[in-house]
Amino acid sequence: MAKSKNTYSWNCRTVDCYTSKKEGEETYSDVVYNIHWRYTATSDKVDSEGNPYVATSIGTQSVSTEDIKDFIPFADLTNTKVTEWCETGIGEEQVAKMKEGLDAQIEEKINPTHVTLQVSE
């Protein structure tokens, strides 16, 4: 049986912000300092009910606010931009490891190597 082909998506829409932060002569509002992320793998294979197999990893990633360059107002932030910050903070190697872990979780769902059973009374 061929291995599952997975697609990956980030949800980095939830962030913690300082209400205001002064740097030099500038005062910035809603400055992101922490990202709550969700990284999801979705299989091209489906279960008996027609639903794709899915695995998700969640976490947080801090964002440095020590030297604000190219500040983006909160209203202009997108999931794509915040995901860039998140992936940069996590690092390419760790993101690759996360993908491998999600792939392994999906493979275990498709071809389980263990089950949990209950014995009768």
N, C-alpha and C positions, 0 to 999 in steps of 0.2 A: 504494500500500500504506500502510495506516494505521500511524502511529508506535506503538511499543511503549508500553504503560502499565506503569509500574514501581512496585513497592512497596519500601520501604526499612526496614532494621532495623539496630540497633546491638548490638554485643557489647562491653560494657565490664566484663567480669567479671574481668579480670586486672589487678591493681593492685600497686604497690609501696608498702610501708608502713614507717614508723618503728616499731620494736618498742615504744618508749615515748617519750612527749613530755610534758615538764612545762610547764605554763602556770599561773602564779600558784601557788595551793595545790594545784591538781589535777595528777594524772599520768594521761595517757591511754595506752591500749595500742592497737597496730596502727592507727596514724594514717596514712591514705592521703595520699600526696604525689605520686603519678604514676599515670595511667591508661593502660593499653595498650588501644587501641580498634580495632574493625573495623566499618566501615560498608559495608553490602551493599545493592545494588539487585538485585531479581529481576523479570524481565520476565514479562508475561502471555503472551508468545509463546514457542513451544518450537522446539527444533531437530529435525532429522530423526529423532532417537532418542526424542523426547518429553520432553527435559529443558529446563527453562526457561533462558533466557539469564541469566547472572549476571555482575555486576562488583563488585569489592571494593576498598576503599581501607583502608589500615591506618596507624596512627600512635600517637603518645603525646601526652598532655596533662597538664601539671603542675597540681597543686592546691596553693594556698597553705595553709600551716599556721601562718602568722604569728599569726593571731587566731582561735582555735578557738571558734566559736559553734555552738550546737545540735549538739554532737558526737553522732554516731550510732555506737554500738559496731559493730565489724566484723561480728559475727554477725547484726546487724540490717540490714546493707546489702543492697540489691537492684540488679540490673542497671538497673532504671528510675531509681533515685536516682543511681547513679554516672553514668548517661547524661546526666541533667540537669546534673550538674557538668561533664561533658565538653562538652556543647553550649554551656553558658554560657562556658566557657573558650575554646572555638574561635570562638564568635561566630556569630550568625545569618547574616550575609553570607557568611562562609566556608563554613558548612554548605550554603547554597544553591549556592555554586560547586562544592562537592563533589558535590552531586546532579546538577548539569549535567554534570560530568565523567563520572560513572557512567553517566548517560543516553547520553552520546556513545559511551562504550565499548560499551554494549549495542547501540546503533544500528550501530556499526561491525561488530559480530559478526553482526548480522542482515543487513546490506547492506554487505558489505566493499567498500572502495574500493581496496584493494591486497592482494596475496598474496605469499608468499615461495615461490619455486620453486628447484629445483636442476637444473642442467644436467648432461647425461651426461658421462662421461669421454672 
